[in-house]
Amino acid sequence: MSRGEPSALPQRPYVLKRLAPSGKVATIDRAIAIEAPISIEYNGIAYAVMMASPADIEDFVIGFSLSEELILSPTDILTLEIAEIPLGWVARATLAPEYVERIAERARLRVSEGSCGLCGLDNLEQVMRPLPAIDTAPLGSPQALFAALDALSAHQPLSSATGAAHAAAFCQPDGAIRIAREDIGRHNALDKLIGALARAGIDPRTGFFLLTARCSYELVEKTILARCPLLVTISAPSSLAIDRAAAHGLSLIALARPDAVLVAHDPHGLFG
């Protein structure tokens, strides 16, 4: 489908100085995560510019398109060309003709773009959009959550190298991690995961999402739109994240640590 997808880990070596409390200064070599603008175009319409890690861009575009409700399936993207340009990267997608009007309407509402994917929408209804109800119970257990947490670091090469990347993982009911994606932005990491699952034909309802991020309502909404019934994050939730999860039947676990997790919403009573 695509051409020009970058393959190297998105990091770059820098020579920096480390200052200790004693005042001692040392010169060190340090891997720094690459942050680059990725322009997404649909049928020749400039739709969004996202600051992201330039890796797994095809997964990112597909997941972003699904999260934006521009497409229903990866097959709705007829062609996808990815190219590096002097200022960053550009992803040019061609969608089926029936989606062009939707693209134009959504693009009209976007006067600017931020990492959250919502900046620039011109009314509250576009932000608080209706979401489908989660109609399946999660496949997982407390033991599976802790097993996934224990295994997650092995799936974070960019974070291990730079300390500056979020991970989004899809976990099987026993906690085994099947697919993981990383990005300097937490929303981008989740979009990449959603795109990777869609490309592989894996149903998100057959497992759960584990994210190394603050539990914002945008991540809750992306999870609901992906139809995944359980979201686990390692940081704290916002009030709106809990409210949106409760309103749409999403099981939500936050502050996930090796010794305890915070059960924010558990409609099926699976976690005590």
SERO-471094 format. One record per residue (C-alpha): residue in three letters; residue number from 1; x, y, z. Coordinates in pm, whole numbers. Each point is the difference from the previous one (the first is absolute). Last residue first. Example, Ala and Ser with C-alpha at 12.3 -4.5 7.8 and 13.67 -1.06 7.14 Angstrom:
% residues 2
aa->SER, i->2, X->1367, Y->-106, Z->714
aa->ALA, i->1, X->-137, Y->-344, Z->66
//
This chain:
% residues 272
aa->GLY, i->272, X->-1284, Y->-698, Z->4287
aa->PHE, i->271, X->135, Y->35, Z->-352
aa->LEU, i->270, X->-247, Y->-179, Z->-223
aa->GLY, i->269, X->-313, Y->173, Z->128
aa->HIS, i->268, X->-148, Y->42, Z->-349
aa->PRO, i->267, X->-44, Y->378, Z->12
aa->ASP, i->266, X->353, Y->57, Z->136
aa->HIS, i->265, X->87, Y->369, Z->-14
aa->ALA, i->264, X->297, Y->171, Z->167
aa->VAL, i->263, X->168, Y->-307, Z->150
aa->LEU, i->262, X->336, Y->134, Z->113
aa->VAL, i->261, X->282, Y->-254, Z->-30
aa->ALA, i->260, X->239, Y->-153, Z->253
aa->ASP, i->259, X->349, Y->-144, Z->62
aa->PRO, i->258, X->151, Y->-5, Z->-350
aa->ARG, i->257, X->-168, Y->333, Z->-79
aa->ALA, i->256, X->-309, Y->93, Z->-202
aa->LEU, i->255, X->-104, Y->352, Z->92
aa->ALA, i->254, X->-313, Y->-59, Z->-208
aa->ILE, i->253, X->-251, Y->-275, Z->-81
aa->LEU, i->252, X->-305, Y->79, Z->-213
aa->SER, i->251, X->-275, Y->-236, Z->-116
aa->LEU, i->250, X->-185, Y->178, Z->-279
aa->GLY, i->249, X->-380, Y->-2, Z->19
aa->HIS, i->248, X->-73, Y->321, Z->-190
aa->ALA, i->247, X->-100, Y->244, Z->273
aa->ALA, i->246, X->245, Y->-148, Z->250
aa->ALA, i->245, X->297, Y->40, Z->-235
aa->ARG, i->244, X->-104, Y->358, Z->-82
aa->ASP, i->243, X->-30, Y->88, Z->370
aa->ILE, i->242, X->332, Y->-164, Z->90
aa->ALA, i->241, X->186, Y->181, Z->-277
aa->LEU, i->240, X->-184, Y->323, Z->83
aa->SER, i->239, X->128, Y->-10, Z->358
aa->SER, i->238, X->357, Y->-51, Z->-117
aa->PRO, i->237, X->174, Y->-332, Z->50
aa->ALA, i->236, X->334, Y->-62, Z->172
aa->SER, i->235, X->299, Y->-175, Z->-156
aa->ILE, i->234, X->83, Y->-357, Z->-98
aa->THR, i->233, X->-300, Y->-41, Z->-227
aa->VAL, i->232, X->-233, Y->-298, Z->-50
aa->LEU, i->231, X->-289, Y->14, Z->-247
aa->LEU, i->230, X->-257, Y->-279, Z->-25
aa->PRO, i->229, X->-289, Y->-60, Z->-244
aa->CYS, i->228, X->186, Y->71, Z->-328
aa->ARG, i->227, X->-260, Y->118, Z->-252
aa->ALA, i->226, X->260, Y->210, Z->-192
aa->LEU, i->225, X->-235, Y->296, Z->47
aa->ILE, i->224, X->-1, Y->-70, Z->373
aa->THR, i->223, X->380, Y->-9, Z->15
aa->LYS, i->222, X->28, Y->325, Z->-197
aa->GLU, i->221, X->-249, Y->160, Z->239
aa->VAL, i->220, X->186, Y->-113, Z->312
aa->LEU, i->219, X->327, Y->128, Z->-146
aa->GLU, i->218, X->-165, Y->337, Z->-67
aa->TYR, i->217, X->-139, Y->2, Z->356
aa->SER, i->216, X->349, Y->7, Z->144
aa->CYS, i->215, X->155, Y->-290, Z->191
aa->ARG, i->214, X->356, Y->118, Z->49
aa->ALA, i->213, X->225, Y->-226, Z->-200
aa->THR, i->212, X->182, Y->-331, Z->-28
aa->LEU, i->211, X->-298, Y->-169, Z->-162
aa->LEU, i->210, X->-140, Y->-354, Z->28
aa->PHE, i->209, X->-290, Y->-92, Z->-229
aa->PHE, i->208, X->-208, Y->-315, Z->49
aa->GLY, i->207, X->-80, Y->-331, Z->-170
aa->THR, i->206, X->-239, Y->-165, Z->-247
aa->ARG, i->205, X->-213, Y->313, Z->-47
aa->PRO, i->204, X->291, Y->163, Z->-184
aa->ASP, i->203, X->-70, Y->-235, Z->-297
aa->ILE, i->202, X->324, Y->-85, Z->-181
aa->GLY, i->201, X->-9, Y->28, Z->-381
aa->ALA, i->200, X->372, Y->74, Z->-19
aa->ARG, i->199, X->-54, Y->337, Z->-169
aa->ALA, i->198, X->-268, Y->90, Z->253
aa->LEU, i->197, X->222, Y->-98, Z->292
aa->ALA, i->196, X->289, Y->208, Z->-136
aa->GLY, i->195, X->-229, Y->299, Z->-52
aa->ILE, i->194, X->-133, Y->-17, Z->354
aa->LEU, i->193, X->356, Y->-29, Z->131
aa->LYS, i->192, X->117, Y->299, Z->-204
aa->ASP, i->191, X->-299, Y->202, Z->121
aa->LEU, i->190, X->92, Y->-92, Z->358
aa->ALA, i->189, X->361, Y->112, Z->-44
aa->ASN, i->188, X->-117, Y->320, Z->-167
aa->HIS, i->187, X->-222, Y->88, Z->295
aa->ARG, i->186, X->291, Y->-55, Z->241
aa->GLY, i->185, X->238, Y->219, Z->-198
aa->ILE, i->184, X->372, Y->-83, Z->-30
aa->ASP, i->183, X->-110, Y->-322, Z->-162
aa->GLU, i->182, X->10, Y->-372, Z->67
aa->ARG, i->181, X->-198, Y->-298, Z->-129
aa->ALA, i->180, X->-75, Y->-336, Z->157
aa->ILE, i->179, X->-154, Y->-321, Z->-134
aa->ARG, i->178, X->-74, Y->-337, Z->164
aa->ILE, i->177, X->82, Y->69, Z->363
aa->ALA, i->176, X->-81, Y->-302, Z->218
aa->GLY, i->175, X->-238, Y->97, Z->280
aa->ASP, i->174, X->-207, Y->-321, Z->4
aa->PRO, i->173, X->-289, Y->172, Z->-181
aa->GLN, i->172, X->238, Y->114, Z->-276
aa->CYS, i->171, X->158, Y->342, Z->23
aa->PHE, i->170, X->10, Y->280, Z->-254
aa->ALA, i->169, X->272, Y->246, Z->89
aa->ALA, i->168, X->36, Y->377, Z->-19
aa->ALA, i->167, X->340, Y->142, Z->87
aa->HIS, i->166, X->109, Y->355, Z->78
aa->ALA, i->165, X->340, Y->135, Z->-94
aa->ALA, i->164, X->266, Y->220, Z->159
aa->GLY, i->163, X->235, Y->-217, Z->206
aa->THR, i->162, X->232, Y->-9, Z->-303
aa->ALA, i->161, X->128, Y->-354, Z->-59
aa->SER, i->160, X->-238, Y->-186, Z->230
aa->SER, i->159, X->-291, Y->214, Z->-116
aa->LEU, i->158, X->80, Y->-81, Z->-361
aa->PRO, i->157, X->43, Y->-373, Z->72
aa->GLN, i->156, X->-330, Y->-27, Z->193
aa->HIS, i->155, X->-134, Y->-355, Z->-44
aa->ALA, i->154, X->222, Y->-160, Z->267
aa->SER, i->153, X->-121, Y->269, Z->241
aa->LEU, i->152, X->-358, Y->-128, Z->-28
aa->ALA, i->151, X->47, Y->-353, Z->136
aa->ASP, i->150, X->-54, Y->76, Z->370
aa->LEU, i->149, X->-295, Y->225, Z->-75
aa->ALA, i->148, X->-155, Y->-272, Z->-215
aa->ALA, i->147, X->35, Y->-257, Z->279
aa->PHE, i->146, X->-150, Y->245, Z->250
aa->LEU, i->145, X->-305, Y->56, Z->-219
aa->ALA, i->144, X->-37, Y->-374, Z->-72
aa->GLN, i->143, X->-4, Y->-83, Z->372
aa->PRO, i->142, X->-276, Y->253, Z->57
aa->SER, i->141, X->-202, Y->-170, Z->-274
aa->GLY, i->140, X->-67, Y->36, Z->-371
aa->LEU, i->139, X->-254, Y->-30, Z->-277
aa->PRO, i->138, X->-209, Y->310, Z->44
aa->ALA, i->137, X->-379, Y->-21, Z->-33
aa->THR, i->136, X->-149, Y->91, Z->-335
aa->ASP, i->135, X->-252, Y->268, Z->-103
aa->ILE, i->134, X->212, Y->313, Z->35
aa->ALA, i->133, X->-243, Y->280, Z->-84
aa->PRO, i->132, X->72, Y->206, Z->-309
aa->LEU, i->131, X->119, Y->359, Z->36
aa->PRO, i->130, X->-171, Y->333, Z->-50
aa->ARG, i->129, X->237, Y->293, Z->-41
aa->MET, i->128, X->96, Y->220, Z->292
aa->VAL, i->127, X->269, Y->184, Z->-198
aa->GLN, i->126, X->-207, Y->55, Z->-314
aa->GLU, i->125, X->-299, Y->100, Z->210
aa->LEU, i->124, X->215, Y->257, Z->179
aa->ASN, i->123, X->50, Y->206, Z->-313
aa->ASP, i->122, X->280, Y->117, Z->-230
aa->LEU, i->121, X->241, Y->-290, Z->7
aa->GLY, i->120, X->341, Y->168, Z->-1
aa->CYS, i->119, X->178, Y->-222, Z->248
aa->LEU, i->118, X->-155, Y->-347, Z->15
aa->GLY, i->117, X->269, Y->-245, Z->-116
aa->CYS, i->116, X->173, Y->6, Z->338
aa->SER, i->115, X->336, Y->57, Z->-170
aa->GLY, i->114, X->-123, Y->330, Z->-136
aa->GLU, i->113, X->-160, Y->120, Z->-321
aa->SER, i->112, X->-128, Y->331, Z->-129
aa->VAL, i->111, X->-307, Y->131, Z->-183
aa->ARG, i->110, X->-163, Y->-343, Z->-3
aa->LEU, i->109, X->-374, Y->31, Z->-56
aa->ARG, i->108, X->40, Y->31, Z->-378
aa->ALA, i->107, X->216, Y->-312, Z->-2
aa->ARG, i->106, X->-287, Y->-195, Z->156
aa->GLU, i->105, X->-241, Y->111, Z->-270
aa->ALA, i->104, X->245, Y->-64, Z->-285
aa->ILE, i->103, X->87, Y->-346, Z->128
aa->ARG, i->102, X->-366, Y->-97, Z->39
aa->GLU, i->101, X->-72, Y->113, Z->-356
aa->VAL, i->100, X->290, Y->-211, Z->-130
aa->TYR, i->99, X->-109, Y->-322, Z->174
aa->GLU, i->98, X->-224, Y->-135, Z->-276
aa->PRO, i->97, X->283, Y->37, Z->-252
aa->ALA, i->96, X->218, Y->-269, Z->166
aa->LEU, i->95, X->299, Y->148, Z->174
aa->THR, i->94, X->335, Y->104, Z->-143
aa->ALA, i->93, X->265, Y->59, Z->261
aa->ARG, i->92, X->305, Y->225, Z->-21
aa->ALA, i->91, X->230, Y->-26, Z->301
aa->VAL, i->90, X->257, Y->281, Z->25
aa->TRP, i->89, X->312, Y->1, Z->213
aa->GLY, i->88, X->220, Y->271, Z->150
aa->LEU, i->87, X->125, Y->342, Z->-110
aa->PRO, i->86, X->220, Y->-107, Z->-291
aa->ILE, i->85, X->-242, Y->-273, Z->-117
aa->GLU, i->84, X->-12, Y->-369, Z->89
aa->ALA, i->83, X->-265, Y->-189, Z->-190
aa->ILE, i->82, X->-293, Y->-224, Z->80
aa->GLU, i->81, X->-246, Y->-105, Z->-271
aa->LEU, i->80, X->-331, Y->-161, Z->92
aa->THR, i->79, X->-239, Y->-141, Z->-258
aa->LEU, i->78, X->-358, Y->-126, Z->12
aa->ILE, i->77, X->-61, Y->79, Z->365
aa->ASP, i->76, X->-347, Y->-145, Z->57
aa->THR, i->75, X->173, Y->-339, Z->30
aa->PRO, i->74, X->131, Y->108, Z->340
aa->SER, i->73, X->-361, Y->-15, Z->123
aa->LEU, i->72, X->-276, Y->237, Z->109
aa->ILE, i->71, X->153, Y->325, Z->-119
aa->LEU, i->70, X->-11, Y->366, Z->100
aa->GLU, i->69, X->-108, Y->-83, Z->354
aa->GLU, i->68, X->287, Y->215, Z->137
aa->SER, i->67, X->115, Y->-303, Z->200
aa->LEU, i->66, X->-9, Y->-212, Z->-317
aa->SER, i->65, X->201, Y->254, Z->-199
aa->PHE, i->64, X->250, Y->35, Z->287
aa->GLY, i->63, X->41, Y->-378, Z->14
aa->ILE, i->62, X->59, Y->-23, Z->-375
aa->VAL, i->61, X->237, Y->297, Z->-4
aa->PHE, i->60, X->193, Y->-127, Z->301
aa->ASP, i->59, X->33, Y->-357, Z->-125
aa->GLU, i->58, X->140, Y->138, Z->-326
aa->ILE, i->57, X->234, Y->229, Z->195
aa->ASP, i->56, X->154, Y->-289, Z->195
aa->ALA, i->55, X->295, Y->228, Z->75
aa->PRO, i->54, X->44, Y->378, Z->-21
aa->SER, i->53, X->-66, Y->80, Z->367
aa->ALA, i->52, X->-279, Y->257, Z->11
aa->MET, i->51, X->-107, Y->362, Z->-30
aa->MET, i->50, X->-324, Y->-13, Z->-197
aa->VAL, i->49, X->-98, Y->213, Z->-298
aa->ALA, i->48, X->-361, Y->-51, Z->-99
aa->TYR, i->47, X->-244, Y->-6, Z->-292
aa->ALA, i->46, X->168, Y->137, Z->-313
aa->ILE, i->45, X->-242, Y->-102, Z->-276
aa->GLY, i->44, X->156, Y->-174, Z->-303
aa->ASN, i->43, X->-216, Y->-310, Z->36
aa->TYR, i->42, X->88, Y->-18, Z->369
aa->GLU, i->41, X->315, Y->168, Z->127
aa->ILE, i->40, X->185, Y->-65, Z->326
aa->SER, i->39, X->304, Y->215, Z->79
aa->ILE, i->38, X->245, Y->-155, Z->243
aa->PRO, i->37, X->203, Y->252, Z->196
aa->ALA, i->36, X->309, Y->-146, Z->168
aa->GLU, i->35, X->112, Y->-99, Z->348
aa->ILE, i->34, X->308, Y->-223, Z->9
aa->ALA, i->33, X->78, Y->-160, Z->335
aa->ILE, i->32, X->343, Y->93, Z->133
aa->ALA, i->31, X->284, Y->-249, Z->50
aa->ARG, i->30, X->265, Y->147, Z->232
aa->ASP, i->29, X->377, Y->25, Z->-19
aa->ILE, i->28, X->140, Y->158, Z->313
aa->THR, i->27, X->221, Y->292, Z->99
aa->ALA, i->26, X->41, Y->31, Z->377
aa->VAL, i->25, X->-46, Y->300, Z->228
aa->LYS, i->24, X->65, Y->-10, Z->374
aa->GLY, i->23, X->-196, Y->262, Z->194
aa->SER, i->22, X->-53, Y->-228, Z->299
aa->PRO, i->21, X->-368, Y->-27, Z->-91
aa->ALA, i->20, X->112, Y->-163, Z->-329
aa->LEU, i->19, X->-16, Y->165, Z->-344
aa->ARG, i->18, X->-10, Y->-225, Z->-307
aa->LYS, i->17, X->106, Y->155, Z->-331
aa->LEU, i->16, X->-126, Y->-110, Z->-338
aa->VAL, i->15, X->129, Y->-165, Z->-318
aa->TYR, i->14, X->-299, Y->-113, Z->-202
aa->PRO, i->13, X->-87, Y->-329, Z->-171
aa->ARG, i->12, X->-330, Y->-23, Z->-192
aa->GLN, i->11, X->-310, Y->-209, Z->59
aa->PRO, i->10, X->-288, Y->-128, Z->-210
aa->LEU, i->9, X->90, Y->-372, Z->-8
aa->ALA, i->8, X->75, Y->-68, Z->-365
aa->SER, i->7, X->-266, Y->-121, Z->-247
aa->PRO, i->6, X->-147, Y->312, Z->-157
aa->GLU, i->5, X->-298, Y->-67, Z->-232
aa->GLY, i->4, X->82, Y->130, Z->-348
aa->ARG, i->3, X->-278, Y->-162, Z->-198
aa->SER, i->2, X->-344, Y->-110, Z->111
aa->MET, i->1, X->-274, Y->-244, Z->-94
//
